[in-house]
Structures are given as structure tokens and as C-alpha cells.
Amino acid sequence: MLAIKCDKPGKIKLRDIPTNSDGGLKREESPTRFAALATQLAELQELCYAAGTQSLLIVVQGMDTAGKDGTLKSIAGAMNPVGIRVASFKVPTAFEAGHDFLWRVHQQTPVRGETVFFNRSHYEDVLVVRVHNLVPETQWQERYGHINDFEELLTESGTIVLKFFLHISKEEQERRLLSREENLAKAWKLNVGDWKEREFWDDYQQAYDDAIEKCAAKDAPWFIIPADKKWFRDIAVAEAIVETLKPHRQKWEQILAGIGETRKAELAAYRKGVS
């Protein structure tokens, strides 16, 4: 697998993991490779939707400019629009902040058959909240356990949970921020806050280290995606999703075969009754 899979608690040092890996692939091969994965992804997502026994939650996290929007566009674009949804988590409103930190998140989780992408997520409450001291350390430290319990509840209820960290270098982030200033078509993305947040780069890296270390689980794994190369990022994410869903294919096909037989019998009975 091209992604680095973390499916149990353990020490992670993002600074030791390359951000510009290409997995031995060549740039010119990427369209063909991604197209093949996209075909499989579309088939598996449609089976999940039609079978209606499980759901899929894909969490996408990363530093500013890591490519969260681009990843969602590529991956969601390969799926059937019917049955998918994107939920974005910005600064909580006063009403949301008046509840526990998971309240607004739980409302956005997928129903059976649905695929939901989280653009940022409940992990912001152990990332930005921690880095900017928005709550006492004793409070955000307790949240790792709450997150693990929350994700365990989801998986026990039939949700397949996959979490992706788009791993870019500080140098690549600077290149992307500067390119927005030079490209009028991208200038709308300019935000002085992105530059201010760069000042906390090391703090965020440590916060991500801890979040991945403490919240990696067999049924809710983290995938670290080297994301300096956008084309490789998309292939690595698509491959990880496809490989996770493949083992469910036979079960979903069996469920649909059973549904098909029932529908055929109903149709035959209807035709017999009106003949």
C-alpha cells in the first residue's frame, strides 16, 4: 500500500516521514493508475449504497494547503453523487460550542448506505484547540479517549471509518501559499490567517503526532499520505479506500442478489394477479 497505515496506538514522528514520496510511480503513469482505482471505487461505493447495511466515513485532515479540497474533489468525483455527502467543520458557532465537542460531529455521520467525507473533523478539538490553548490541557487530553469511544461506537454500528492525514512539508506549503498570490484564479483563497498559522507549524506537527498515536485503531485506522505531489496523494488515498472496501464486496453482492430475487418474485406475483 502506498499510504502509511496506522491501525494501533504507537509512536509517530511526522518529521521522520517523507512528504514527497512517489511510491516508485511515475507522473506520466498517474492518470491511468488513478482511473483504474476510480472505477473500482465507484463500483464498491455503489454496492455499499445499494446494500444499505453499512456506511463509510472518510475523515480528511491536514495543514493549510495540504490539499483537502483537492482530495475530496478527486475521490468524491469518482463516486455516484447519489449517496455521498461532504461535511465541513469550521469554527463552532456559539450554539454548537454550548454542547459537548462531539455533538455537531455526530449529527453529520453517515446513515447506512451513505458515504460522508469530513473536511476537517472532531480532531480539530485536539489540534487547533490545543495549539491555541482554547481549553485547559486537562480537558483536551481527555478528548482522545472520547474520540476513541465515539469512533468505536460508529464502527460497532456498521460504519467503516477511514482517517487520512495529508502530509506536506513546510516548504511545499510556502510554495502553495505564494502561488495563490501569483495566480488570480486562486487569489480568492488568500487568507492572512494561513500565514499566521505557519508560525505554529511545530506545535501542529506535535499535535498531529499525538492524535495519530492515540487514536489509531484497527477498525478506525489513520493513513499518512505523502502529499507534496498532488497526483500521488490522490492515488494513495484512492488505493487505501479501495483496499479497505474490497473485503466487503462479496457480502454486499450476496445481499443485493437476495434483494433481487425478492423483487423478481414480487413482480411475478403482480403480473400473475393482473393477467
Short mmCIF file of the C-alpha atoms (twelve columns), coordinates in Angstrom:
data_MODEL
# 
_entry.id   MODEL 
# 
loop_
_atom_site.group_PDB 
_atom_site.id 
_atom_site.type_symbol 
_atom_site.label_atom_id 
_atom_site.label_alt_id 
_atom_site.label_comp_id 
_atom_site.label_asym_id 
_atom_site.label_seq_id 
_atom_site.Cartn_x 
_atom_site.Cartn_y 
_atom_site.Cartn_z 
_atom_site.pdbx_PDB_model_num 
ATOM 1   C CA . MET A 1   0.000   0.000   0.000   1 
ATOM 2   C CA . LEU A 2   1.249   3.458   -0.912  1 
ATOM 3   C CA . ALA A 3   -0.126  5.096   2.236   1 
ATOM 4   C CA . ILE A 4   1.391   4.585   5.673   1 
ATOM 5   C CA . LYS A 5   -1.297  2.786   7.665   1 
ATOM 6   C CA . CYS A 6   -1.514  3.259   11.427  1 
ATOM 7   C CA . ASP A 7   -4.042  0.851   12.933  1 
ATOM 8   C CA . LYS A 8   -2.915  0.641   16.539  1 
ATOM 9   C CA . PRO A 9   -1.550  3.079   19.118  1 
ATOM 10  C CA . GLY A 10  2.170   3.677   18.749  1 
ATOM 11  C CA . LYS A 11  4.803   6.371   18.445  1 
ATOM 12  C CA . ILE A 12  4.640   8.514   15.324  1 
ATOM 13  C CA . LYS A 13  7.088   11.219  14.296  1 
ATOM 14  C CA . LEU A 14  5.827   13.000  11.224  1 
ATOM 15  C CA . ARG A 15  9.129   14.808  10.822  1 
ATOM 16  C CA . ASP A 16  10.738  11.448  10.055  1 
ATOM 17  C CA . ILE A 17  8.222   10.548  7.328   1 
ATOM 18  C CA . PRO A 18  8.951   11.877  3.805   1 
ATOM 19  C CA . THR A 19  6.343   14.204  2.333   1 
ATOM 20  C CA . ASN A 20  7.465   13.941  -1.298  1 
ATOM 21  C CA . SER A 21  7.322   10.173  -1.816  1 
ATOM 22  C CA . ASP A 22  6.076   8.882   -5.169  1 
ATOM 23  C CA . GLY A 23  5.897   5.218   -4.168  1 
ATOM 24  C CA . GLY A 24  8.055   4.281   -7.136  1 
ATOM 25  C CA . LEU A 25  5.366   5.530   -9.540  1 
ATOM 26  C CA . LYS A 26  5.965   7.831   -12.473 1 
ATOM 27  C CA . ARG A 27  3.998   11.017  -13.009 1 
ATOM 28  C CA . GLU A 28  3.045   10.035  -16.550 1 
ATOM 29  C CA . GLU A 29  1.529   6.777   -15.285 1 
ATOM 30  C CA . SER A 30  -0.717  8.511   -12.761 1 
ATOM 31  C CA . PRO A 31  -3.810  9.187   -14.937 1 
ATOM 32  C CA . THR A 32  -4.109  5.528   -15.906 1 
ATOM 33  C CA . ARG A 33  -3.434  4.336   -12.368 1 
ATOM 34  C CA . PHE A 34  -5.978  6.687   -10.846 1 
ATOM 35  C CA . ALA A 35  -8.609  5.902   -13.485 1 
ATOM 36  C CA . ALA A 36  -8.384  2.187   -12.675 1 
ATOM 37  C CA . LEU A 37  -8.759  2.877   -8.954  1 
ATOM 38  C CA . ALA A 38  -11.626 5.286   -9.607  1 
ATOM 39  C CA . THR A 39  -13.528 2.569   -11.475 1 
ATOM 40  C CA . GLN A 40  -13.154 0.171   -8.552  1 
ATOM 41  C CA . LEU A 41  -14.041 2.898   -6.087  1 
ATOM 42  C CA . ALA A 42  -17.244 3.728   -7.953  1 
ATOM 43  C CA . GLU A 43  -18.281 0.076   -8.059  1 
ATOM 44  C CA . LEU A 44  -17.625 -0.510  -4.360  1 
ATOM 45  C CA . GLN A 45  -19.351 2.688   -3.250  1 
ATOM 46  C CA . GLU A 46  -22.419 1.790   -5.324  1 
ATOM 47  C CA . LEU A 47  -22.531 -1.678  -3.764  1 
ATOM 48  C CA . CYS A 48  -22.290 -0.154  -0.286  1 
ATOM 49  C CA . TYR A 49  -25.094 2.266   -1.107  1 
ATOM 50  C CA . ALA A 50  -27.370 -0.343  -2.653  1 
ATOM 51  C CA . ALA A 51  -26.816 -2.987  0.039   1 
ATOM 52  C CA . GLY A 52  -27.620 -0.420  2.725   1 
ATOM 53  C CA . THR A 53  -26.141 -2.411  5.591   1 
ATOM 54  C CA . GLN A 54  -23.040 -0.296  6.242   1 
ATOM 55  C CA . SER A 55  -21.850 3.253   5.781   1 
ATOM 56  C CA . LEU A 56  -18.495 4.866   5.040   1 
ATOM 57  C CA . LEU A 57  -16.928 7.812   6.865   1 
ATOM 58  C CA . ILE A 58  -13.784 9.324   5.356   1 
ATOM 59  C CA . VAL A 59  -12.007 11.897  7.535   1 
ATOM 60  C CA . VAL A 60  -9.554  14.225  5.767   1 
ATOM 61  C CA . GLN A 61  -7.138  16.291  7.843   1 
ATOM 62  C CA . GLY A 62  -4.005  18.248  7.026   1 
ATOM 63  C CA . MET A 63  -2.210  21.536  7.389   1 
ATOM 64  C CA . ASP A 64  -3.432  24.538  5.389   1 
ATOM 65  C CA . THR A 65  -2.847  23.965  1.624   1 
ATOM 66  C CA . ALA A 66  -2.304  20.219  2.184   1 
ATOM 67  C CA . GLY A 67  -4.955  19.522  -0.437  1 
ATOM 68  C CA . LYS A 68  -8.077  18.612  1.493   1 
ATOM 69  C CA . ASP A 69  -10.414 20.189  -1.057  1 
ATOM 70  C CA . GLY A 70  -8.479  18.748  -3.989  1 
ATOM 71  C CA . THR A 71  -8.534  15.284  -2.485  1 
ATOM 72  C CA . LEU A 72  -12.272 15.432  -1.896  1 
ATOM 73  C CA . LYS A 73  -12.845 16.649  -5.437  1 
ATOM 74  C CA . SER A 74  -10.855 13.754  -6.894  1 
ATOM 75  C CA . ILE A 75  -12.172 10.974  -4.661  1 
ATOM 76  C CA . ALA A 76  -15.793 12.082  -4.388  1 
ATOM 77  C CA . GLY A 77  -15.749 12.851  -8.111  1 
ATOM 78  C CA . ALA A 78  -15.153 9.161   -8.785  1 
ATOM 79  C CA . MET A 79  -18.312 8.181   -6.894  1 
ATOM 80  C CA . ASN A 80  -22.022 8.279   -7.653  1 
ATOM 81  C CA . PRO A 81  -23.319 11.643  -6.357  1 
ATOM 82  C CA . VAL A 82  -26.355 9.796   -5.019  1 
ATOM 83  C CA . GLY A 83  -25.314 8.509   -1.635  1 
ATOM 84  C CA . ILE A 84  -22.364 10.808  -0.876  1 
ATOM 85  C CA . ARG A 85  -22.088 13.986  1.167   1 
ATOM 86  C CA . VAL A 86  -19.359 16.345  2.399   1 
ATOM 87  C CA . ALA A 87  -19.438 17.870  5.885   1 
ATOM 88  C CA . SER A 88  -17.036 20.722  6.646   1 
ATOM 89  C CA . PHE A 89  -16.214 21.773  10.193  1 
ATOM 90  C CA . LYS A 90  -15.278 25.393  10.724  1 
ATOM 91  C CA . VAL A 91  -15.074 27.406  13.955  1 
ATOM 92  C CA . PRO A 92  -18.026 26.276  16.111  1 
ATOM 93  C CA . THR A 93  -20.962 28.637  16.367  1 
ATOM 94  C CA . ALA A 94  -21.975 29.837  19.830  1 
ATOM 95  C CA . PHE A 95  -24.824 27.315  19.763  1 
ATOM 96  C CA . GLU A 96  -22.508 24.442  18.789  1 
ATOM 97  C CA . ALA A 97  -19.930 25.471  21.391  1 
ATOM 98  C CA . GLY A 98  -22.659 25.285  24.009  1 
ATOM 99  C CA . HIS A 99  -22.747 21.494  23.565  1 
ATOM 100 C CA . ASP A 100 -20.083 18.822  24.035  1 
ATOM 101 C CA . PHE A 101 -17.436 18.899  21.306  1 
ATOM 102 C CA . LEU A 102 -18.787 15.793  19.544  1 
ATOM 103 C CA . TRP A 103 -22.404 16.998  19.371  1 
ATOM 104 C CA . ARG A 104 -22.172 18.722  15.989  1 
ATOM 105 C CA . VAL A 105 -19.986 15.951  14.592  1 
ATOM 106 C CA . HIS A 106 -22.291 13.072  15.462  1 
ATOM 107 C CA . GLN A 107 -25.122 14.747  13.555  1 
ATOM 108 C CA . GLN A 108 -23.083 14.581  10.351  1 
ATOM 109 C CA . THR A 109 -22.144 10.897  10.476  1 
ATOM 110 C CA . PRO A 110 -23.451 8.740   7.610   1 
ATOM 111 C CA . VAL A 111 -26.644 6.724   7.621   1 
ATOM 112 C CA . ARG A 112 -26.450 3.137   6.343   1 
ATOM 113 C CA . GLY A 113 -25.553 3.085   2.675   1 
ATOM 114 C CA . GLU A 114 -24.197 6.628   2.712   1 
ATOM 115 C CA . THR A 115 -20.626 7.833   2.239   1 
ATOM 116 C CA . VAL A 116 -19.693 11.013  4.096   1 
ATOM 117 C CA . PHE A 117 -16.458 12.966  3.810   1 
ATOM 118 C CA . PHE A 118 -15.350 15.084  6.767   1 
ATOM 119 C CA . ASN A 119 -13.344 18.106  5.601   1 
ATOM 120 C CA . ARG A 120 -11.645 18.694  8.951   1 
ATOM 121 C CA . SER A 121 -13.387 16.942  11.785  1 
ATOM 122 C CA . HIS A 122 -13.663 16.230  15.504  1 
ATOM 123 C CA . TYR A 123 -9.854  16.115  15.534  1 
ATOM 124 C CA . GLU A 124 -9.773  19.913  15.403  1 
ATOM 125 C CA . ASP A 125 -10.674 19.707  19.082  1 
ATOM 126 C CA . VAL A 126 -7.291  18.152  19.885  1 
ATOM 127 C CA . LEU A 127 -5.423  20.203  17.266  1 
ATOM 128 C CA . VAL A 128 -6.281  23.902  16.942  1 
ATOM 129 C CA . VAL A 129 -7.858  23.884  20.399  1 
ATOM 130 C CA . ARG A 130 -4.621  22.521  21.824  1 
ATOM 131 C CA . VAL A 131 -2.227  24.698  19.829  1 
ATOM 132 C CA . HIS A 132 -4.047  27.922  20.719  1 
ATOM 133 C CA . ASN A 133 -4.845  26.983  24.325  1 
ATOM 134 C CA . LEU A 134 -8.588  27.401  23.805  1 
ATOM 135 C CA . VAL A 135 -9.376  24.976  26.621  1 
ATOM 136 C CA . PRO A 136 -7.283  23.713  29.557  1 
ATOM 137 C CA . GLU A 137 -4.840  20.884  28.788  1 
ATOM 138 C CA . THR A 138 -6.674  18.560  31.171  1 
ATOM 139 C CA . GLN A 139 -9.769  18.997  29.005  1 
ATOM 140 C CA . TRP A 140 -8.257  18.336  25.578  1 
ATOM 141 C CA . GLN A 141 -6.227  15.435  26.950  1 
ATOM 142 C CA . GLU A 142 -9.462  13.695  27.931  1 
ATOM 143 C CA . ARG A 143 -10.794 14.093  24.397  1 
ATOM 144 C CA . TYR A 144 -8.572  11.386  22.911  1 
ATOM 145 C CA . GLY A 145 -10.485 8.801   24.921  1 
ATOM 146 C CA . HIS A 146 -13.822 10.336  23.946  1 
ATOM 147 C CA . ILE A 147 -12.809 10.250  20.275  1 
ATOM 148 C CA . ASN A 148 -11.800 6.596   20.506  1 
ATOM 149 C CA . ASP A 149 -15.111 5.722   22.163  1 
ATOM 150 C CA . PHE A 150 -17.028 7.722   19.542  1 
ATOM 151 C CA . GLU A 151 -15.309 6.000   16.641  1 
ATOM 152 C CA . GLU A 152 -15.751 2.597   18.266  1 
ATOM 153 C CA . LEU A 153 -19.468 3.312   18.558  1 
ATOM 154 C CA . LEU A 154 -19.600 4.175   14.861  1 
ATOM 155 C CA . THR A 155 -17.773 1.033   13.755  1 
ATOM 156 C CA . GLU A 156 -19.907 -1.180  16.001  1 
ATOM 157 C CA . SER A 157 -22.956 0.387   14.344  1 
ATOM 158 C CA . GLY A 158 -21.755 -0.574  10.871  1 
ATOM 159 C CA . THR A 159 -19.739 2.470   9.812   1 
ATOM 160 C CA . ILE A 160 -16.413 1.912   8.078   1 
ATOM 161 C CA . VAL A 161 -14.130 4.671   9.393   1 
ATOM 162 C CA . LEU A 162 -11.023 5.786   7.489   1 
ATOM 163 C CA . LYS A 163 -8.893  8.775   8.508   1 
ATOM 164 C CA . PHE A 164 -6.372  10.472  6.242   1 
ATOM 165 C CA . PHE A 165 -3.626  12.904  7.178   1 
ATOM 166 C CA . LEU A 166 -2.309  14.744  4.117   1 
ATOM 167 C CA . HIS A 167 1.368   15.162  4.941   1 
ATOM 168 C CA . ILE A 168 3.103   18.120  3.287   1 
ATOM 169 C CA . SER A 169 6.365   19.869  4.086   1 
ATOM 170 C CA . LYS A 170 6.580   23.399  5.409   1 
ATOM 171 C CA . GLU A 171 8.494   24.346  2.255   1 
ATOM 172 C CA . GLU A 172 5.754   22.982  -0.002  1 
ATOM 173 C CA . GLN A 173 3.131   24.849  1.985   1 
ATOM 174 C CA . GLU A 174 5.028   28.085  1.451   1 
ATOM 175 C CA . ARG A 175 5.223   27.426  -2.315  1 
ATOM 176 C CA . ARG A 176 1.478   26.832  -2.467  1 
ATOM 177 C CA . LEU A 177 0.642   29.931  -0.456  1 
ATOM 178 C CA . LEU A 178 2.868   32.097  -2.628  1 
ATOM 179 C CA . SER A 179 1.413   30.621  -5.821  1 
ATOM 180 C CA . ARG A 180 -2.021  31.835  -4.752  1 
ATOM 181 C CA . GLU A 181 -0.726  35.393  -4.772  1 
ATOM 182 C CA . GLU A 182 0.603   34.964  -8.305  1 
ATOM 183 C CA . ASN A 183 -2.490  33.259  -9.715  1 
ATOM 184 C CA . LEU A 184 -5.544  35.497  -9.982  1 
ATOM 185 C CA . ALA A 185 -7.783  32.470  -10.330 1 
ATOM 186 C CA . LYS A 186 -6.628  31.286  -6.896  1 
ATOM 187 C CA . ALA A 187 -6.398  34.689  -5.193  1 
ATOM 188 C CA . TRP A 188 -9.796  34.240  -3.570  1 
ATOM 189 C CA . LYS A 189 -8.160  31.607  -1.347  1 
ATOM 190 C CA . LEU A 190 -5.750  34.153  0.149   1 
ATOM 191 C CA . ASN A 191 -6.046  34.389  3.902   1 
ATOM 192 C CA . VAL A 192 -3.617  36.098  6.216   1 
ATOM 193 C CA . GLY A 193 -4.620  33.557  8.830   1 
ATOM 194 C CA . ASP A 194 -2.825  30.841  6.858   1 
ATOM 195 C CA . TRP A 195 0.458   32.706  7.273   1 
ATOM 196 C CA . LYS A 196 -0.208  33.306  10.947  1 
ATOM 197 C CA . GLU A 197 -0.871  29.602  11.490  1 
ATOM 198 C CA . ARG A 198 2.519   28.766  9.905   1 
ATOM 199 C CA . GLU A 199 4.122   30.280  12.978  1 
ATOM 200 C CA . PHE A 200 2.731   27.324  14.931  1 
ATOM 201 C CA . TRP A 201 3.944   24.659  12.476  1 
ATOM 202 C CA . ASP A 202 5.954   22.640  15.005  1 
ATOM 203 C CA . ASP A 203 3.133   22.793  17.547  1 
ATOM 204 C CA . TYR A 204 0.678   21.442  14.986  1 
ATOM 205 C CA . GLN A 205 3.057   18.669  13.962  1 
ATOM 206 C CA . GLN A 206 3.331   17.567  17.586  1 
ATOM 207 C CA . ALA A 207 -0.447  17.749  17.972  1 
ATOM 208 C CA . TYR A 208 -0.891  15.553  14.893  1 
ATOM 209 C CA . ASP A 209 1.740   13.121  16.173  1 
ATOM 210 C CA . ASP A 210 -0.272  12.682  19.367  1 
ATOM 211 C CA . ALA A 211 -3.654  12.481  17.628  1 
ATOM 212 C CA . ILE A 212 -2.468  9.745   15.280  1 
ATOM 213 C CA . GLU A 213 -0.595  7.898   18.047  1 
ATOM 214 C CA . LYS A 214 -3.515  7.887   20.467  1 
ATOM 215 C CA . CYS A 215 -6.445  7.462   18.070  1 
ATOM 216 C CA . ALA A 216 -5.204  4.827   15.630  1 
ATOM 217 C CA . ALA A 217 -7.316  1.668   15.823  1 
ATOM 218 C CA . LYS A 218 -7.807  -1.494  13.800  1 
ATOM 219 C CA . ASP A 219 -11.344 -0.515  12.814  1 
ATOM 220 C CA . ALA A 220 -10.635 3.219   12.569  1 
ATOM 221 C CA . PRO A 221 -7.118  3.471   11.120  1 
ATOM 222 C CA . TRP A 222 -5.143  6.559   10.217  1 
ATOM 223 C CA . PHE A 223 -3.423  6.739   6.831   1 
ATOM 224 C CA . ILE A 224 -0.500  9.128   6.453   1 
ATOM 225 C CA . ILE A 225 -0.389  10.316  2.832   1 
ATOM 226 C CA . PRO A 226 2.789   11.941  1.469   1 
ATOM 227 C CA . ALA A 227 1.093   14.909  -0.195  1 
ATOM 228 C CA . ASP A 228 3.748   17.159  -1.744  1 
ATOM 229 C CA . LYS A 229 2.896   15.533  -5.101  1 
ATOM 230 C CA . LYS A 230 -0.817  16.031  -5.684  1 
ATOM 231 C CA . TRP A 231 -1.096  13.249  -8.265  1 
ATOM 232 C CA . PHE A 232 0.464   10.743  -5.850  1 
ATOM 233 C CA . ARG A 233 -1.735  11.951  -2.999  1 
ATOM 234 C CA . ASP A 234 -4.899  11.141  -4.930  1 
ATOM 235 C CA . ILE A 235 -3.692  7.692   -5.965  1 
ATOM 236 C CA . ALA A 236 -2.611  6.806   -2.419  1 
ATOM 237 C CA . VAL A 237 -5.949  7.866   -0.911  1 
ATOM 238 C CA . ALA A 238 -7.979  6.058   -3.580  1 
ATOM 239 C CA . GLU A 239 -5.934  2.883   -3.170  1 
ATOM 240 C CA . ALA A 240 -6.383  2.872   0.610   1 
ATOM 241 C CA . ILE A 241 -10.161 3.210   0.296   1 
ATOM 242 C CA . VAL A 242 -10.419 0.524   -2.393  1 
ATOM 243 C CA . GLU A 243 -8.299  -1.949  -0.425  1 
ATOM 244 C CA . THR A 244 -10.418 -1.357  2.676   1 
ATOM 245 C CA . LEU A 245 -13.723 -1.864  0.857   1 
ATOM 246 C CA . LYS A 246 -12.726 -4.883  -1.255  1 
ATOM 247 C CA . PRO A 247 -13.279 -7.464  1.525   1 
ATOM 248 C CA . HIS A 248 -16.909 -6.300  1.788   1 
ATOM 249 C CA . ARG A 249 -17.703 -6.795  -1.908  1 
ATOM 250 C CA . GLN A 250 -18.849 -10.416 -1.714  1 
ATOM 251 C CA . LYS A 251 -21.148 -9.753  1.249   1 
ATOM 252 C CA . TRP A 252 -22.714 -6.742  -0.446  1 
ATOM 253 C CA . GLU A 253 -23.204 -8.670  -3.684  1 
ATOM 254 C CA . GLN A 254 -24.898 -11.513 -1.779  1 
ATOM 255 C CA . ILE A 255 -27.256 -9.060  -0.095  1 
ATOM 256 C CA . LEU A 256 -28.137 -7.487  -3.426  1 
ATOM 257 C CA . ALA A 257 -28.679 -10.893 -5.030  1 
ATOM 258 C CA . GLY A 258 -31.171 -11.700 -2.273  1 
ATOM 259 C CA . ILE A 259 -32.924 -8.362  -2.756  1 
ATOM 260 C CA . GLY A 260 -33.056 -9.030  -6.485  1 
ATOM 261 C CA . GLU A 261 -34.712 -12.406 -6.004  1 
ATOM 262 C CA . THR A 262 -37.303 -10.869 -3.701  1 
ATOM 263 C CA . ARG A 263 -38.086 -8.081  -6.173  1 
ATOM 264 C CA . LYS A 264 -38.411 -10.572 -9.040  1 
ATOM 265 C CA . ALA A 265 -40.829 -12.667 -7.011  1 
ATOM 266 C CA . GLU A 266 -42.897 -9.584  -6.180  1 
ATOM 267 C CA . LEU A 267 -43.009 -8.601  -9.838  1 
ATOM 268 C CA . ALA A 268 -44.021 -12.128 -10.898 1 
ATOM 269 C CA . ALA A 269 -46.829 -12.148 -8.307  1 
ATOM 270 C CA . TYR A 270 -48.030 -8.747  -9.529  1 
ATOM 271 C CA . ARG A 271 -48.124 -9.858  -13.160 1 
ATOM 272 C CA . LYS A 272 -49.939 -13.030 -12.245 1 
ATOM 273 C CA . GLY A 273 -52.538 -11.042 -10.355 1 
ATOM 274 C CA . VAL A 274 -53.313 -8.691  -13.241 1 
ATOM 275 C CA . SER A 275 -53.235 -11.270 -16.026 1 
# 
